[in-house]
Amino acid sequence: MAVFAIIAQGIMGAGVGGRLHESGAEVRTLLSGRSQASAQRAKAAGMTPAADERQLLAGADFFLSILPPGEAEALAHRLAQPLAALDKKPAYIDCNAVSPQTAMRIGDIIAPSGADFVDAGIIGGPPRPGYSPTIYASGPTASQTAVLRDWGIDWRVIDGPVGAASGLKMSYAGITKGTTAIASAMMLGAARFGCAEALIAELSESQPGLLGQFRNSIPRMYDKAYRWVAEMEEISDFLEQNPPSRDIYDAISRLYGYLAEAEAEAERGPQNAVRTLDRVLGR
């Protein structure tokens, strides 16, 4: 039986853990400091709670870090010492939405422990019946992770160094979440100047495919916007060598922060950005 350790138990982490458990693997996690909702997700996914980091990692074949991107480096620092103390070390697979630069820093944190480090990027939503997100892996030791295909995950090893899988994730998310941000900004602008109805009519006639995409992606973004702030910051870091491109995603990060605040408001007034977008989209 393969043994996987996963931190944490968010929707994606619990989804991946549940798929591995369904496929017959032992899946461990760590619940200290986590919410009751996390504990409930872990239980539903068949994840076994470990008492501490050593029990989590001892005897495991693979460790998967699946966290908000802003927490990825801190977790690596936290686990480097317990990893170093083990004779048998699991491969450390960072699956977070981080820039290649961040992935390389995490690899440098893990390297002294002696554990293999694999860069990975998740594209798609959490596993559900009949569906798995695609997870890309890269780095000198990534080939050992190809066996995850046998455990119900659409796992793809790509030829490239540490940073290649993260770069693919950044590029894909920059396109998909970037276009959602641009459409949201333009619809808010159109609403402000009284031309939103005409904009939707023109999109319906000349760009029906795009309009259909935005009607799907924009409302689905509202409750995720707070998580996308750090991801857009990572994309900005990814594009550091091209300042105009870098600055686009720095601004998009701020836009998602603004939309996250609007979504979090208990009482939405008529000028609330999220309510305005709903009105423009005819929801």
Backbone as CSV, one residue per row, in Angstrom:
resi,resn,N_x,N_y,N_z,CA_x,CA_y,CA_z,C_x,C_y,C_z
1,MET,0.850,-1.192,0.000,0.000,0.000,0.000,0.884,1.239,0.000
2,ALA,0.597,2.167,-0.908,1.309,3.437,-0.914,0.817,4.286,0.247
3,VAL,1.724,5.067,0.806,1.394,5.944,1.925,1.652,7.383,1.500
4,PHE,0.609,8.208,1.593,0.701,9.618,1.238,0.453,10.467,2.476
5,ALA,1.207,11.534,2.601,0.957,12.542,3.628,0.579,13.825,2.904
6,ILE,-0.468,14.490,3.384,-0.958,15.691,2.712,-1.221,16.789,3.747
7,ILE,-0.741,17.960,3.477,-1.129,19.176,4.182,-1.498,20.191,3.123
8,ALA,-2.782,20.699,3.135,-3.722,20.651,4.260,-5.019,20.006,3.774
9,GLN,-6.113,20.342,4.474,-7.394,19.698,4.191,-8.406,20.703,3.653
10,GLY,-7.940,21.622,2.834,-8.859,22.482,2.112,-9.641,21.676,1.096
11,ILE,-10.419,22.351,0.289,-11.250,21.634,-0.676,-10.397,20.818,-1.637
12,MET,-9.283,21.400,-2.103,-8.422,20.671,-3.025,-7.643,19.583,-2.309
13,GLY,-7.033,19.904,-1.175,-6.244,18.905,-0.457,-7.072,17.714,-0.028
14,ALA,-8.268,17.976,0.496,-9.148,16.880,0.896,-9.646,16.111,-0.319
15,GLY,-9.872,16.830,-1.434,-10.311,16.144,-2.653,-9.266,15.185,-3.182
16,VAL,-8.020,15.646,-3.225,-6.929,14.772,-3.677,-6.751,13.617,-2.696
17,GLY,-6.780,13.937,-1.396,-6.647,12.869,-0.398,-7.750,11.836,-0.510
18,GLY,-8.977,12.309,-0.738,-10.090,11.386,-0.890,-9.929,10.483,-2.087
19,ARG,-9.462,11.020,-3.205,-9.253,10.203,-4.398,-8.172,9.150,-4.155
20,LEU,-7.087,9.519,-3.495,-6.027,8.557,-3.193,-6.545,7.466,-2.253
21,HIS,-7.330,7.866,-1.253,-7.897,6.896,-0.313,-8.848,5.939,-1.026
22,GLU,-9.712,6.479,-1.894,-10.640,5.635,-2.658,-9.895,4.606,-3.501
23,SER,-8.692,4.978,-3.941,-7.907,4.088,-4.801,-7.090,3.074,-4.010
24,GLY,-7.210,3.110,-2.686,-6.577,2.090,-1.861,-5.341,2.527,-1.120
25,ALA,-4.983,3.789,-1.175,-3.790,4.267,-0.488,-4.107,4.660,0.953
26,GLU,-3.098,4.634,1.791,-3.190,5.236,3.120,-2.863,6.715,2.985
27,VAL,-3.712,7.559,3.536,-3.520,9.006,3.426,-3.533,9.611,4.817
28,ARG,-2.447,10.284,5.166,-2.329,10.916,6.473,-2.393,12.426,6.331
29,THR,-2.780,13.074,7.416,-2.761,14.537,7.436,-2.501,14.996,8.861
30,LEU,-2.360,16.296,9.025,-2.087,16.895,10.327,-3.168,17.927,10.599
31,LEU,-3.866,17.775,11.724,-5.012,18.639,12.012,-4.716,19.712,13.050
32,SER,-3.531,19.698,13.647,-3.236,20.695,14.673,-3.307,22.093,14.086
33,GLY,-4.085,22.950,14.761,-4.230,24.322,14.310,-5.241,24.508,13.199
34,ARG,-5.879,23.436,12.771,-6.842,23.529,11.683,-8.258,23.691,12.239
35,SER,-9.161,24.139,11.382,-10.533,24.396,11.799,-11.336,23.101,11.886
36,GLN,-12.526,23.220,12.508,-13.434,22.082,12.566,-13.865,21.658,11.170
37,ALA,-14.038,22.639,10.273,-14.407,22.310,8.894,-13.316,21.483,8.223
38,SER,-12.056,21.820,8.488,-10.946,21.034,7.935,-10.975,19.614,8.468
39,ALA,-11.221,19.484,9.775,-11.274,18.149,10.377,-12.400,17.321,9.769
40,GLN,-13.530,17.950,9.521,-14.658,17.237,8.921,-14.347,16.809,7.491
41,ARG,-13.679,17.703,6.717,-13.297,17.331,5.350,-12.311,16.167,5.358
42,ALA,-11.350,16.209,6.278,-10.357,15.130,6.362,-11.027,13.799,6.687
43,LYS,-11.963,13.809,7.623,-12.668,12.577,7.996,-13.467,12.042,6.821
44,ALA,-14.176,12.929,6.124,-14.979,12.506,4.979,-14.120,11.933,3.864
45,ALA,-12.882,12.427,3.753,-11.978,11.962,2.699,-11.223,10.701,3.082
46,GLY,-11.397,10.216,4.308,-10.682,9.023,4.739,-9.242,9.280,5.110
47,MET,-8.906,10.539,5.422,-7.541,10.894,5.802,-7.339,10.608,7.283
48,THR,-6.224,9.981,7.630,-5.927,9.611,9.007,-5.135,10.716,9.689
49,PRO,-5.626,11.258,10.810,-4.876,12.321,11.500,-3.604,11.777,12.146
50,ALA,-2.508,12.498,11.993,-1.245,12.162,12.652,-1.074,13.061,13.869
51,ALA,-0.345,12.550,14.868,-0.173,13.307,16.108,0.775,14.476,15.933
52,ASP,1.780,14.308,15.081,2.768,15.369,14.896,3.437,15.184,13.541
53,GLU,4.387,16.073,13.216,5.043,16.032,11.900,5.800,14.728,11.678
54,ARG,6.452,14.226,12.712,7.220,12.984,12.540,6.301,11.821,12.200
55,GLN,5.182,11.697,12.928,4.248,10.610,12.640,3.614,10.784,11.268
56,LEU,3.414,12.012,10.869,2.862,12.284,9.541,3.778,11.754,8.449
57,LEU,5.075,11.996,8.604,6.035,11.735,7.528,6.690,10.363,7.596
58,ALA,6.797,9.769,8.787,7.525,8.508,8.938,6.874,7.398,8.119
59,GLY,7.644,6.782,7.248,7.153,5.686,6.428,6.348,6.099,5.219
60,ALA,6.112,7.397,5.040,5.347,7.846,3.873,6.203,7.774,2.608
61,ASP,5.543,7.512,1.493,6.228,7.494,0.201,6.283,8.887,-0.428
62,PHE,5.212,9.634,-0.256,5.124,10.964,-0.854,4.472,11.927,0.137
63,PHE,4.959,13.153,0.160,4.304,14.236,0.883,3.836,15.274,-0.130
64,LEU,2.553,15.635,-0.065,1.982,16.633,-0.977,1.623,17.888,-0.189
65,SER,2.211,18.993,-0.576,1.879,20.290,-0.002,0.825,20.935,-0.883
66,ILE,-0.386,21.119,-0.337,-1.497,21.701,-1.088,-2.115,22.775,-0.209
67,LEU,-1.643,24.003,-0.393,-1.976,25.113,0.498,-2.241,26.378,-0.303
68,PRO,-2.786,27.414,0.350,-2.736,28.733,-0.279,-1.274,29.099,-0.542
69,PRO,-0.972,29.728,-1.661,0.431,29.931,-2.040,1.256,30.701,-1.021
70,GLY,0.621,31.611,-0.287,1.360,32.384,0.688,1.866,31.571,1.868
71,GLU,1.385,30.335,2.027,1.783,29.495,3.156,2.810,28.437,2.768
72,ALA,3.173,28.350,1.495,3.971,27.224,1.015,5.391,27.229,1.574
73,GLU,6.051,28.379,1.582,7.432,28.429,2.075,7.497,28.162,3.573
74,ALA,6.546,28.719,4.324,6.548,28.509,5.773,6.393,27.030,6.103
75,LEU,5.559,26.313,5.352,5.397,24.879,5.600,6.698,24.142,5.318
76,ALA,7.395,24.498,4.259,8.672,23.848,3.946,9.664,24.045,5.091
77,HIS,9.739,25.263,5.620,10.623,25.504,6.767,10.222,24.639,7.956
78,ARG,8.919,24.500,8.159,8.410,23.734,9.300,8.749,22.256,9.192
79,LEU,8.728,21.702,7.977,8.910,20.260,7.804,10.352,19.855,7.492
80,ALA,11.222,20.813,7.221,12.595,20.463,6.832,13.314,19.683,7.920
81,GLN,13.168,20.087,9.162,13.857,19.387,10.250,13.295,17.994,10.504
82,PRO,11.964,17.825,10.600,11.448,16.455,10.739,11.851,15.541,9.583
83,LEU,11.903,16.079,8.365,12.351,15.277,7.227,13.803,14.843,7.400
84,ALA,14.629,15.769,7.846,16.058,15.464,7.999,16.282,14.350,9.014
85,ALA,15.405,14.231,10.008,15.585,13.232,11.064,15.177,11.825,10.636
86,LEU,14.522,11.676,9.493,14.034,10.372,9.046,15.082,9.640,8.225
87,ASP,15.153,8.317,8.405,16.030,7.510,7.550,15.414,7.361,6.160
88,LYS,14.113,6.991,6.125,13.399,6.934,4.861,12.585,8.214,4.719
89,LYS,12.838,8.930,3.648,12.210,10.236,3.483,11.223,10.204,2.318
90,PRO,10.021,10.716,2.520,9.097,10.816,1.384,9.564,11.892,0.420
91,ALA,9.210,11.742,-0.844,9.439,12.826,-1.799,8.539,13.995,-1.426
92,TYR,9.107,15.180,-1.402,8.359,16.383,-1.048,7.841,17.003,-2.350
93,ILE,6.520,16.978,-2.537,5.906,17.470,-3.774,5.145,18.750,-3.460
94,ASP,5.620,19.871,-3.963,4.939,21.142,-3.738,3.942,21.359,-4.869
95,CYS,2.644,21.309,-4.531,1.570,21.397,-5.526,0.902,22.766,-5.532
96,ASN,1.541,23.766,-4.983,0.892,25.050,-4.770,1.027,25.979,-5.972
97,ALA,0.123,26.972,-6.017,0.106,27.933,-7.125,1.153,29.017,-6.868
98,VAL,2.407,28.625,-7.010,3.517,29.536,-6.745,4.325,29.758,-8.018
99,SER,5.087,30.831,-8.030,5.944,31.129,-9.167,7.109,30.138,-9.218
100,PRO,7.767,30.001,-10.375,8.968,29.162,-10.425,10.016,29.617,-9.419
101,GLN,10.128,30.930,-9.222,11.105,31.443,-8.269,10.801,30.948,-6.854
102,THR,9.509,30.967,-6.471,9.128,30.467,-5.154,9.361,28.963,-5.066
103,ALA,9.030,28.236,-6.131,9.251,26.784,-6.137,10.723,26.462,-5.923
104,MET,11.605,27.214,-6.560,13.038,26.972,-6.397,13.492,27.278,-4.973
105,ARG,12.932,28.331,-4.373,13.283,28.629,-2.978,12.822,27.501,-2.054
106,ILE,11.616,26.973,-2.305,11.125,25.864,-1.494,12.026,24.646,-1.670
107,GLY,12.446,24.383,-2.899,13.377,23.283,-3.140,14.673,23.459,-2.365
108,ASP,15.169,24.681,-2.291,16.402,24.955,-1.548,16.197,24.747,-0.045
109,ILE,15.000,25.029,0.448,14.699,24.801,1.865,14.709,23.309,2.187
110,ILE,14.146,22.511,1.279,14.022,21.066,1.504,15.339,20.331,1.254
111,ALA,16.178,20.833,0.363,17.392,20.113,-0.060,18.266,19.628,1.093
112,PRO,18.553,20.433,2.123,19.435,19.930,3.189,18.876,18.738,3.957
113,SER,17.562,18.527,3.886,16.956,17.390,4.587,17.294,16.067,3.922
114,GLY,17.699,16.113,2.658,17.974,14.894,1.912,16.776,14.320,1.187
115,ALA,15.609,14.914,1.376,14.412,14.443,0.669,14.414,14.943,-0.764
116,ASP,13.907,14.139,-1.676,13.747,14.587,-3.062,12.670,15.664,-3.114
117,PHE,12.889,16.657,-3.976,11.911,17.729,-4.136,11.354,17.691,-5.546
118,VAL,10.019,17.783,-5.663,9.345,17.778,-6.955,8.437,18.998,-7.029
119,ASP,8.552,19.726,-8.122,7.704,20.888,-8.388,6.443,20.405,-9.094
120,ALA,5.277,20.838,-8.629,4.021,20.403,-9.255,3.049,21.564,-9.324
121,GLY,2.136,21.502,-10.287,1.111,22.518,-10.446,-0.214,21.879,-10.791
122,ILE,-1.280,22.298,-10.109,-2.615,21.731,-10.294,-3.421,22.626,-11.225
123,ILE,-3.990,22.045,-12.268,-4.877,22.771,-13.176,-6.241,22.087,-13.151
124,GLY,-7.254,22.841,-12.743,-8.606,22.296,-12.638,-9.098,22.325,-11.207
125,GLY,-10.314,21.833,-11.000,-10.930,21.819,-9.685,-10.640,20.545,-8.929
126,PRO,-11.152,20.429,-7.698,-10.928,19.233,-6.892,-11.499,17.983,-7.563
127,PRO,-10.920,16.817,-7.275,-11.479,15.576,-7.812,-12.933,15.392,-7.407
128,ARG,-13.698,14.824,-8.314,-15.092,14.452,-8.057,-15.357,13.201,-8.894
129,PRO,-16.464,12.519,-8.678,-16.723,11.293,-9.432,-16.577,11.511,-10.937
130,GLY,-15.722,10.722,-11.558,-15.511,10.800,-12.998,-14.566,11.887,-13.445
131,TYR,-13.969,12.616,-12.507,-13.106,13.747,-12.894,-11.902,13.852,-11.954
132,SER,-10.758,14.199,-12.531,-9.566,14.537,-11.756,-8.955,15.786,-12.354
133,PRO,-8.455,16.705,-11.519,-7.657,17.788,-12.082,-6.393,17.209,-12.703
134,THR,-5.788,17.969,-13.573,-4.497,17.572,-14.125,-3.402,18.158,-13.240
135,ILE,-2.490,17.320,-12.800,-1.371,17.781,-11.988,-0.084,17.500,-12.752
136,TYR,0.646,18.570,-13.042,1.909,18.476,-13.769,3.057,18.489,-12.766
137,ALA,4.087,17.689,-13.044,5.254,17.620,-12.164,6.533,17.769,-12.980
138,SER,7.521,18.422,-12.388,8.804,18.606,-13.071,9.935,18.582,-12.055
139,GLY,11.139,18.485,-12.579,12.332,18.455,-11.746,13.117,17.173,-11.956
140,PRO,14.357,17.129,-11.486,15.226,15.968,-11.734,14.682,14.654,-11.203
141,THR,13.895,14.690,-10.139,13.370,13.443,-9.548,11.872,13.273,-9.780
142,ALA,11.313,14.050,-10.688,9.859,14.003,-10.893,9.380,12.675,-11.450
143,SER,10.248,11.943,-12.152,9.800,10.697,-12.782,9.264,9.702,-11.757
144,GLN,9.765,9.762,-10.525,9.295,8.817,-9.500,7.831,9.046,-9.135
145,THR,7.315,10.236,-9.457,5.924,10.531,-9.107,4.940,10.057,-10.164
146,ALA,5.426,9.532,-11.282,4.523,9.063,-12.339,3.565,7.994,-11.833
147,VAL,3.933,7.294,-10.763,3.082,6.237,-10.224,1.778,6.797,-9.651
148,LEU,1.700,8.098,-9.413,0.444,8.657,-8.903,-0.697,8.487,-9.892
149,ARG,-0.374,8.236,-11.163,-1.420,7.930,-12.146,-2.173,6.661,-11.756
150,ASP,-1.486,5.765,-11.026,-2.113,4.507,-10.627,-3.058,4.678,-9.436
151,TRP,-3.121,5.881,-8.896,-3.914,6.125,-7.696,-5.043,7.117,-7.966
152,GLY,-5.500,7.150,-9.220,-6.700,7.892,-9.550,-6.506,9.368,-9.851
153,ILE,-5.261,9.811,-10.007,-4.971,11.214,-10.283,-4.444,11.353,-11.711
154,ASP,-4.918,12.371,-12.429,-4.395,12.664,-13.764,-3.054,13.372,-13.588
155,TRP,-2.016,12.582,-13.412,-0.679,13.078,-13.061,0.217,13.015,-14.297
156,ARG,0.848,14.118,-14.639,1.656,14.178,-15.850,3.036,14.748,-15.544
157,VAL,4.054,13.967,-15.801,5.428,14.419,-15.615,5.893,15.084,-16.900
158,ILE,6.386,16.297,-16.791,6.878,17.016,-17.959,8.398,17.139,-17.887
159,ASP,9.013,17.227,-19.021,10.470,17.321,-19.111,10.876,18.757,-18.831
160,GLY,11.448,18.975,-17.681,11.867,20.332,-17.330,12.396,20.365,-15.914
161,PRO,13.057,21.438,-15.543,13.631,21.560,-14.206,12.581,21.944,-13.179
162,VAL,12.985,22.013,-11.917,12.139,22.616,-10.898,11.786,24.032,-11.361
163,GLY,10.514,24.342,-11.352,10.033,25.622,-11.869,9.222,25.477,-13.138
164,ALA,9.438,24.395,-13.891,8.696,24.234,-15.149,7.211,23.986,-14.887
165,ALA,6.889,23.110,-13.943,5.479,22.834,-13.643,4.801,24.078,-13.062
166,SER,5.499,24.776,-12.182,4.934,26.008,-11.624,4.764,27.071,-12.694
167,GLY,5.729,27.146,-13.627,5.600,28.104,-14.719,4.403,27.807,-15.601
168,LEU,4.132,26.527,-15.840,2.942,26.143,-16.608,1.673,26.563,-15.865
169,LYS,1.627,26.300,-14.562,0.471,26.696,-13.758,0.274,28.209,-13.798
170,MET,1.361,28.967,-13.631,1.269,30.425,-13.659,0.757,30.924,-15.002
171,SER,1.255,30.348,-16.077,0.853,30.780,-17.418,-0.617,30.492,-17.668
172,TYR,-1.059,29.300,-17.294,-2.459,28.921,-17.510,-3.383,29.777,-16.658
173,ALA,-3.058,29.914,-15.371,-3.904,30.711,-14.474,-3.889,32.181,-14.867
174,GLY,-2.746,32.650,-15.363,-2.680,34.041,-15.803,-3.628,34.321,-16.955
175,ILE,-3.791,33.333,-17.837,-4.716,33.492,-18.961,-6.162,33.379,-18.485
176,THR,-6.493,32.321,-17.764,-7.894,32.088,-17.405,-8.389,33.096,-16.366
177,LYS,-7.664,33.262,-15.283,-8.093,34.184,-14.235,-7.829,35.634,-14.626
178,GLY,-6.841,35.827,-15.499,-6.588,37.183,-15.993,-7.720,37.687,-16.861
179,THR,-8.252,36.842,-17.740,-9.362,37.286,-18.593,-10.631,37.515,-17.769
180,THR,-10.829,36.713,-16.723,-11.972,36.956,-15.831,-11.841,38.320,-15.168
181,ALA,-10.639,38.664,-14.755,-10.408,39.964,-14.111,-10.634,41.112,-15.087
182,ILE,-10.106,40.984,-16.297,-10.269,42.047,-17.290,-11.741,42.255,-17.619
183,ALA,-12.474,41.162,-17.826,-13.912,41.276,-18.125,-14.654,41.933,-16.970
184,SER,-14.307,41.556,-15.728,-14.965,42.160,-14.566,-14.697,43.654,-14.514
185,ALA,-13.450,44.050,-14.738,-13.098,45.475,-14.692,-13.855,46.260,-15.753
186,MET,-13.951,45.712,-16.968,-14.622,46.437,-18.045,-16.130,46.512,-17.827
187,MET,-16.707,45.459,-17.258,-18.150,45.505,-16.983,-18.470,46.501,-15.881
188,LEU,-17.600,46.596,-14.880,-17.799,47.605,-13.840,-17.679,49.015,-14.417
189,GLY,-16.716,49.192,-15.327,-16.589,50.488,-15.982,-17.803,50.832,-16.823
190,ALA,-18.301,49.850,-17.565,-19.481,50.080,-18.397,-20.689,50.428,-17.539
191,ALA,-20.824,49.753,-16.390,-21.946,50.055,-15.499,-21.847,51.478,-14.971
192,ARG,-20.659,51.910,-14.674,-20.486,53.257,-14.127,-20.927,54.327,-15.119
193,PHE,-20.665,54.089,-16.394,-20.962,55.110,-17.393,-22.213,54.806,-18.210
194,GLY,-23.046,53.883,-17.721,-24.366,53.690,-18.289,-24.426,52.969,-19.615
195,CYS,-23.390,52.215,-19.952,-23.403,51.513,-21.245,-23.326,49.998,-21.083
196,ALA,-23.608,49.484,-19.878,-23.485,48.047,-19.641,-24.445,47.243,-20.509
197,GLU,-25.685,47.719,-20.632,-26.659,46.984,-21.434,-26.215,46.908,-22.887
198,ALA,-25.673,48.016,-23.396,-25.186,48.019,-24.775,-23.970,47.116,-24.928
199,LEU,-23.105,47.071,-23.911,-21.930,46.189,-23.960,-22.362,44.733,-24.054
200,ILE,-23.313,44.327,-23.213,-23.771,42.936,-23.232,-24.430,42.612,-24.570
201,ALA,-25.186,43.565,-25.119,-25.822,43.340,-26.427,-24.767,43.144,-27.511
202,GLU,-23.714,43.960,-27.469,-22.656,43.829,-28.480,-21.902,42.516,-28.315
203,LEU,-21.591,42.138,-27.079,-20.924,40.860,-26.858,-21.810,39.697,-27.304
204,SER,-23.104,39.802,-27.061,-24.031,38.746,-27.478,-24.003,38.551,-28.985
205,GLU,-23.837,39.650,-29.718,-23.854,39.592,-31.182,-22.505,39.203,-31.760
206,SER,-21.439,39.835,-31.253,-20.139,39.659,-31.899,-19.212,38.670,-31.198
207,GLN,-19.416,38.440,-29.874,-18.542,37.541,-29.114,-19.373,36.651,-28.184
208,PRO,-20.310,35.880,-28.737,-21.186,35.092,-27.859,-20.429,34.055,-27.034
209,GLY,-19.381,33.510,-27.602,-18.592,32.526,-26.858,-17.928,33.138,-25.636
210,LEU,-17.350,34.337,-25.819,-16.724,35.024,-24.697,-17.746,35.386,-23.634
211,LEU,-18.898,35.890,-24.062,-19.922,36.269,-23.098,-20.381,35.059,-22.294
212,GLY,-20.567,33.935,-22.948,-20.942,32.720,-22.230,-19.882,32.311,-21.224
213,GLN,-18.621,32.455,-21.615,-17.518,32.137,-20.707,-17.551,33.054,-19.481
214,PHE,-17.780,34.364,-19.708,-17.780,35.308,-18.601,-18.980,35.105,-17.689
215,ARG,-20.125,34.745,-18.265,-21.303,34.486,-17.432,-21.082,33.279,-16.522
216,ASN,-20.205,32.413,-16.919,-19.862,31.258,-16.105,-18.739,31.584,-15.117
217,SER,-17.681,32.215,-15.609,-16.477,32.393,-14.785,-16.583,33.507,-13.760
218,ILE,-17.273,34.595,-14.090,-17.300,35.730,-13.160,-18.066,35.394,-11.878
219,PRO,-19.303,34.877,-11.946,-19.988,34.536,-10.683,-19.260,33.462,-9.877
220,ARG,-18.603,32.536,-10.556,-17.878,31.486,-9.842,-16.627,32.027,-9.160
221,MET,-16.184,33.198,-9.568,-14.983,33.807,-9.007,-15.221,34.423,-7.629
222,TYR,-16.453,34.878,-7.338,-16.689,35.713,-6.164,-16.123,35.116,-4.875
223,ASP,-16.459,33.863,-4.587,-16.037,33.292,-3.306,-14.616,32.744,-3.340
224,LYS,-13.949,32.880,-4.497,-12.552,32.454,-4.607,-11.597,33.642,-4.689
225,ALA,-12.146,34.836,-4.870,-11.298,36.004,-5.140,-10.253,36.217,-4.056
226,TYR,-10.620,35.959,-2.795,-9.664,36.184,-1.712,-8.451,35.262,-1.843
227,ARG,-8.671,34.041,-2.381,-7.563,33.107,-2.560,-6.715,33.457,-3.771
228,TRP,-7.315,34.145,-4.730,-6.595,34.469,-5.955,-5.660,35.659,-5.793
229,VAL,-5.805,36.405,-4.704,-4.931,37.566,-4.489,-3.468,37.131,-4.472
230,ALA,-3.141,36.167,-3.612,-1.751,35.700,-3.508,-1.295,35.019,-4.795
231,GLU,-2.214,34.330,-5.465,-1.848,33.662,-6.717,-1.466,34.682,-7.787
232,MET,-2.205,35.791,-7.862,-1.850,36.835,-8.826,-0.517,37.489,-8.459
233,GLU,-0.225,37.584,-7.170,1.080,38.095,-6.745,2.193,37.155,-7.193
234,GLU,1.936,35.854,-7.125,2.932,34.880,-7.595,3.128,34.993,-9.107
235,ILE,2.048,35.223,-9.845,2.170,35.398,-11.291,2.979,36.668,-11.590
236,SER,2.754,37.716,-10.820,3.539,38.940,-10.977,5.026,38.646,-10.751
237,ASP,5.323,37.844,-9.732,6.710,37.441,-9.463,7.266,36.628,-10.632
238,PHE,6.461,35.731,-11.157,6.838,34.917,-12.322,7.275,35.792,-13.498
239,LEU,6.620,36.943,-13.662,6.870,37.830,-14.810,7.835,38.967,-14.474
240,GLU,8.652,38.790,-13.450,9.483,39.883,-12.951,10.426,40.467,-14.005
241,GLN,10.848,39.674,-14.982,11.786,40.167,-15.987,11.124,41.050,-17.037
242,ASN,9.803,41.100,-17.030,9.065,41.947,-17.966,8.167,42.874,-17.147
243,PRO,8.694,44.043,-16.751,7.945,44.899,-15.815,6.527,45.239,-16.246
244,PRO,6.237,45.550,-17.530,4.834,45.840,-17.865,3.910,44.654,-17.600
245,SER,4.352,43.441,-17.936,3.543,42.250,-17.664,3.425,42.014,-16.165
246,ARG,4.527,42.178,-15.465,4.518,42.032,-14.000,3.490,42.964,-13.368
247,ASP,3.471,44.206,-13.837,2.590,45.207,-13.234,1.114,44.904,-13.506
248,ILE,0.817,44.281,-14.653,-0.569,43.894,-14.941,-1.102,42.994,-13.832
249,TYR,-0.324,41.987,-13.460,-0.815,41.016,-12.484,-0.731,41.531,-11.056
250,ASP,0.142,42.487,-10.803,0.114,43.161,-9.513,-1.206,43.912,-9.360
251,ALA,-1.640,44.572,-10.440,-2.926,45.289,-10.409,-4.097,44.314,-10.321
252,ILE,-4.032,43.195,-11.028,-5.107,42.201,-10.958,-5.232,41.642,-9.540
253,SER,-4.096,41.475,-8.868,-4.145,41.044,-7.470,-4.952,42.023,-6.630
254,ARG,-4.731,43.313,-6.837,-5.476,44.312,-6.079,-6.962,44.294,-6.450
255,LEU,-7.265,44.054,-7.734,-8.666,43.962,-8.151,-9.364,42.808,-7.448
256,TYR,-8.713,41.649,-7.391,-9.340,40.515,-6.713,-9.495,40.781,-5.219
257,GLY,-8.565,41.521,-4.622,-8.735,41.909,-3.234,-9.965,42.784,-3.044
258,TYR,-10.167,43.707,-3.970,-11.340,44.591,-3.943,-12.625,43.782,-4.099
259,LEU,-12.635,42.831,-5.020,-13.828,42.008,-5.228,-14.066,41.069,-4.039
260,ALA,-12.987,40.595,-3.427,-13.147,39.744,-2.244,-13.793,40.520,-1.104
261,GLU,-13.408,41.771,-0.937,-14.027,42.607,0.098,-15.509,42.814,-0.200
262,ALA,-15.836,43.031,-1.470,-17.239,43.209,-1.838,-18.044,41.949,-1.550
263,GLU,-17.456,40.782,-1.857,-18.157,39.517,-1.613,-18.371,39.284,-0.121
264,ALA,-17.440,39.773,0.696,-17.518,39.522,2.133,-18.489,40.449,2.861
265,GLU,-18.966,41.481,2.204,-19.872,42.416,2.870,-21.191,41.726,3.233
266,ALA,-21.623,41.943,4.460,-22.868,41.305,4.896,-24.072,41.900,4.180
267,GLU,-24.081,43.205,4.013,-25.192,43.874,3.341,-24.656,44.543,2.087
268,ARG,-25.101,44.100,0.942,-24.622,44.654,-0.321,-25.517,45.805,-0.758
269,GLY,-24.928,46.979,-0.804,-25.657,48.127,-1.314,-25.714,48.110,-2.824
270,PRO,-26.447,49.020,-3.413,-26.595,49.036,-4.874,-25.284,49.306,-5.611
271,GLN,-24.291,49.895,-4.918,-23.019,50.189,-5.559,-21.971,49.102,-5.324
272,ASN,-22.340,48.036,-4.630,-21.404,46.950,-4.387,-20.939,46.338,-5.708
273,ALA,-19.630,46.114,-5.832,-19.077,45.664,-7.112,-19.634,44.318,-7.547
274,VAL,-19.754,43.381,-6.612,-20.261,42.054,-6.962,-21.720,42.141,-7.405
275,ARG,-22.504,42.922,-6.667,-23.919,43.079,-7.058,-24.023,43.762,-8.430
276,THR,-23.128,44.719,-8.698,-23.134,45.369,-9.999,-22.822,44.391,-11.113
277,LEU,-21.823,43.524,-10.898,-21.490,42.528,-11.913,-22.666,41.578,-12.157
278,ASP,-23.335,41.165,-11.093,-24.514,40.313,-11.261,-25.569,41.009,-12.123
279,ARG,-25.762,42.294,-11.865,-26.779,43.039,-12.604,-26.379,43.142,-14.074
280,VAL,-25.118,43.422,-14.360,-24.660,43.529,-15.753,-24.855,42.200,-16.481
281,LEU,-24.574,41.099,-15.762,-24.666,39.778,-16.389,-26.086,39.239,-16.432
282,GLY,-27.027,40.003,-15.875,-28.415,39.582,-15.915,-28.761,38.498,-14.944
283,ARG,-28.056,38.439,-13.833,-28.312,37.409,-12.812,-29.293,37.936,-11.764
